[in-house]
């Protein structure tokens, strides 16, 4: 699969979110950790966490990826499957999910496991509503997701968003 876009220069942010003793923690990852799914998963496995670790990556105000690592299980969600035709990370996610290659005829829609955060307060319906909001940029969508999980203010502080 080939996609354009310099991987590390286009990462807006890459974060690891995890709970320690019931309290959400957020750690910044380097852009190098977000170049491909395998590297991201490897970086996330280094964090402790009650119930695993959630990786949140936003790229070029275009799309985002959520990866949840819990033990040996890895669950992945891509906000917009059409990003795979332009961005290596998105193409890697599509490949990881075992989906067919994206073409110009595909409509923008999420791909992957929309239930990956259900036990953390963000069910598939809420996630779909956030993803359907054309007014929101990827960082704002991730802020809504973080808010649903219980660490919205912390997320906004780390990525530099001002709460409404």
C-alpha positions as CSV (number, residue, x, y, z in Angstrom):
1,X,0.0,0.0,0.0
2,X,1.4,3.4,-0.9
3,X,0.3,6.7,0.5
4,X,1.8,10.1,0.3
5,X,2.7,12.5,3.2
6,X,5.8,12.6,5.3
7,X,4.8,10.6,8.3
8,X,6.4,12.5,11.2
9,X,6.0,16.0,10.0
10,X,2.3,15.8,9.6
11,X,1.4,14.4,13.1
12,X,-0.5,17.1,15.0
13,X,-0.2,15.1,18.2
14,X,0.2,11.5,19.5
15,X,-0.9,10.7,23.1
16,X,-1.2,7.7,25.3
17,X,-4.1,7.8,27.7
18,X,-4.3,5.3,30.6
19,X,-5.7,5.0,34.1
20,X,-3.5,4.4,37.1
21,X,-5.4,3.6,40.3
22,X,-8.6,5.0,38.6
23,X,-7.1,8.3,37.6
24,X,-6.6,9.2,34.0
25,X,-3.0,10.0,32.9
26,X,-1.9,11.4,29.6
27,X,1.5,11.1,28.1
28,X,2.8,12.7,24.9
29,X,4.4,10.3,22.3
30,X,6.9,11.5,19.8
31,X,5.7,11.8,16.1
32,X,8.1,8.9,15.4
33,X,5.8,6.7,17.5
34,X,2.9,7.5,15.1
35,X,4.5,6.5,11.8
36,X,2.8,3.1,11.6
37,X,0.5,0.9,13.6
38,X,3.2,-1.6,14.8
39,X,5.4,1.2,16.2
40,X,2.4,2.9,17.9
41,X,1.3,-0.3,19.5
42,X,4.8,-1.0,20.7
43,X,5.0,2.4,22.3
44,X,1.6,2.0,24.0
45,X,2.5,-1.3,25.5
46,X,5.2,0.4,27.6
47,X,2.5,2.2,29.6
48,X,0.8,0.8,32.7
49,X,-2.9,1.0,32.9
50,X,-6.0,-0.3,34.5
51,X,-7.8,-1.8,31.5
52,X,-5.1,-1.1,28.9
53,X,-3.8,2.0,27.1
54,X,-5.5,4.2,24.5
55,X,-3.5,5.9,21.8
56,X,-4.9,9.0,20.2
57,X,-3.2,10.4,17.1
58,X,-4.3,13.3,15.0
59,X,-2.7,14.0,11.6
60,X,-2.6,17.2,9.6
61,X,-6.1,18.3,10.8
62,X,-7.3,15.6,8.4
63,X,-8.0,12.4,10.3
64,X,-7.3,10.6,13.6
65,X,-6.6,7.1,14.7
66,X,-7.5,5.5,18.1
67,X,-5.7,2.4,19.1
68,X,-6.5,0.5,22.3
69,X,-4.0,-2.0,23.6
70,X,-5.0,-4.3,26.4
71,X,-2.8,-7.3,27.1
72,X,-2.2,-9.0,23.7
73,X,-5.4,-7.5,22.2
74,X,-5.1,-4.5,19.9
75,X,-8.2,-2.7,18.6
76,X,-8.0,0.1,16.1
77,X,-10.3,2.8,14.6
78,X,-9.7,5.2,11.8
79,X,-11.9,8.4,11.6
80,X,-11.9,8.6,7.8
81,X,-11.1,5.7,5.5
82,X,-10.4,8.0,2.6
83,X,-7.3,9.3,4.4
84,X,-5.6,6.0,3.5
85,X,-5.2,7.3,-0.1
86,X,-3.1,10.2,1.2
87,X,-1.5,9.2,4.5
88,X,0.8,6.3,5.3
89,X,-0.6,5.9,8.9
90,X,-4.2,5.7,7.6
91,X,-3.1,3.2,4.9
92,X,-1.4,1.1,7.6
93,X,-4.6,1.1,9.7
94,X,-6.6,0.0,6.7
95,X,-4.1,-2.8,6.0
96,X,-4.1,-3.8,9.7
97,X,-7.9,-4.0,9.6
98,X,-7.7,-6.3,6.6
99,X,-9.8,-3.9,4.5
100,X,-9.6,-3.5,0.7
101,X,-7.5,-0.7,-0.7
102,X,-9.2,2.7,-0.8
103,X,-10.0,4.3,-4.1
104,X,-11.2,7.7,-5.1
105,X,-14.8,6.5,-5.2
106,X,-15.0,5.7,-1.5
107,X,-17.0,8.0,0.8
108,X,-15.5,9.4,4.0
109,X,-16.5,7.1,6.8
110,X,-14.9,5.6,9.8
111,X,-13.3,2.2,9.7
112,X,-12.5,-0.3,12.4
113,X,-13.8,-1.0,15.8
114,X,-16.4,1.6,16.9
115,X,-16.9,-0.3,20.2
116,X,-13.3,-0.1,21.3
117,X,-14.0,2.5,24.0
118,X,-17.5,1.3,25.0
119,X,-16.4,0.1,28.5
120,X,-14.7,3.5,29.0
121,X,-17.8,5.6,28.5
122,X,-17.8,6.1,24.7
123,X,-20.1,3.7,23.0
124,X,-20.4,3.2,19.2
125,X,-23.4,5.5,19.0
126,X,-21.7,8.4,20.7
127,X,-18.5,7.8,18.6
128,X,-20.6,7.8,15.4
129,X,-22.3,11.1,16.4
130,X,-18.9,12.7,16.9
131,X,-17.5,11.3,13.7
132,X,-20.6,12.6,11.8
133,X,-20.1,16.2,12.9
134,X,-18.6,17.9,9.8
135,X,-18.0,21.1,11.9
136,X,-15.4,19.5,14.1
137,X,-11.7,19.1,13.3
138,X,-10.0,15.8,14.4
139,X,-8.5,17.4,17.5
140,X,-12.0,18.6,18.5
141,X,-13.5,15.2,17.8
142,X,-10.8,13.6,20.0
143,X,-11.6,16.2,22.7
144,X,-15.2,15.1,22.7
145,X,-14.2,11.5,22.9
146,X,-11.8,12.3,25.8
147,X,-14.6,14.2,27.5
148,X,-16.8,11.1,27.2
149,X,-14.1,9.0,28.7
150,X,-13.6,11.4,31.6
151,X,-10.4,13.3,30.8
152,X,-11.6,16.0,28.4
153,X,-10.1,18.9,30.3
154,X,-6.7,17.2,30.7
155,X,-6.8,16.4,26.9
156,X,-7.6,20.0,26.0
157,X,-4.8,21.3,28.2
158,X,-2.2,18.9,26.7
159,X,-3.1,19.6,23.0
160,X,-3.8,23.4,23.6
161,X,-7.5,23.5,23.0
162,X,-9.7,26.0,24.8
163,X,-12.9,24.5,26.2
164,X,-16.1,26.1,25.1
